[in-house]
Amino acid sequence: ALYIVLKLQVPGFISIALHRVGEAVSEDLGGFDEEVGLPTSMQPPAKKLRRSIPEKDDLPSCVRVSERPCPLGFANPEQFHKLIGALYKELPSSWEKTSLQAVFQGSSVSGISYADGSRFDDDSDFDVGIISKQAFQKLSGAPDKEVKLKILRDHTAPIGAGLESLWTCLGIEHKDLNTAMQDSLKSKRRDVNFMIFDSYGAAILKHTGWSLVAPTAHKWDAGHRNFELVRGNVD
């Protein structure tokens, strides 16, 4: 018995295969001997990754542990504690310590980027929030030429390295707090980006994703090292 199979590989090219029992003969008519993909211009557009927040069980194990949690990117909890301590030490002593609080967010906590789904890796940075109504109000009232940063209703835009005038305006001795924190990570240098919030609610409860929240500066000075893992923006 003889039968013919037509295979349309790309528009305008047809491959005809002639098959008999026990043998197969292939003949190409202006086509290709093997299957090929569609040209790039004819392929459907790649799907965009959906923005999603991982469930708690899907977070990195180092973040989920109840005792001594730490974000990705740190060799151990001690290194993480060292950075938090260094950050509190750099901030002016005149800031109200009972409400001054540091919070880690972003892919170092969730394991993936909310924006595009990419995983935390060697090139990822740290996203650190500073909760201080006092600092936020000072920036809100400062001249634009001193701050050079967009100030929103209850938080600043992300603060990258190089904004020396902003930190000077806040009374921080180091000209660039970002660089000071990067230098404290001796084993692995990473970019550290900050945002300043006027309240716990603005920083954490309104945040789309997970936050690893350090004790307030006052409690830190008293020896407390209990971190809080919180999912924000939940109806």
RACORHU-V934863 format. One record per pair of residues at least 4 apart in sequence whose ideal C-beta (glycine too) atoms are under 6 Angstrom apart, sorted by the first residue. I is the first residue (numbers start at 0). J is the second residue. If there is no record, write none. Layout:
i;j
I;J
I;J
This chain:
i;j
1;19
2;18
4;16
5;13
6;14
7;13
8;12
8;14
8;30
8;31
12;29
12;30
13;28
13;30
14;27
14;30
15;26
15;28
16;25
17;24
18;23
31;35
37;41
37;42
48;115
48;116
50;113
52;208
53;57
53;58
53;109
58;62
58;63
59;71
59;110
61;69
62;68
62;108
64;68
67;76
68;226
69;73
69;76
69;79
70;103
70;107
70;108
70;211
71;107
71;119
72;107
73;78
73;79
74;78
74;186
82;183
83;101
83;213
85;183
86;101
87;216
87;219
89;179
90;94
91;170
94;99
94;131
94;133
95;133
96;216
96;217
97;215
97;217
99;131
99;216
100;130
100;215
101;213
102;128
102;202
102;210
102;212
103;108
103;211
104;108
104;126
104;210
105;126
106;111
106;112
106;119
106;123
107;119
107;125
108;209
108;211
109;208
109;209
110;119
111;116
111;118
112;117
113;208
119;123
124;189
124;190
124;192
125;189
125;191
126;192
127;193
128;194
128;196
128;202
129;193
129;195
130;196
130;199
130;202
132;197
134;169
134;195
135;195
135;197
138;146
138;150
139;150
141;145
141;146
141;168
145;164
145;168
146;165
148;155
148;156
148;165
149;156
150;155
153;197
153;201
154;194
154;196
154;201
155;194
155;195
157;192
157;194
158;162
158;193
159;192
160;175
160;177
160;178
163;174
163;175
166;171
166;176
171;176
173;179
177;191
180;191
181;188
181;191
184;188
196;201
196;202
197;201
199;203
200;204
201;205
203;210
203;229
203;231
204;231
206;210
206;231
207;232
209;230
210;229
211;226
211;228
212;227
212;229
213;226
214;218
214;219
214;223
218;223
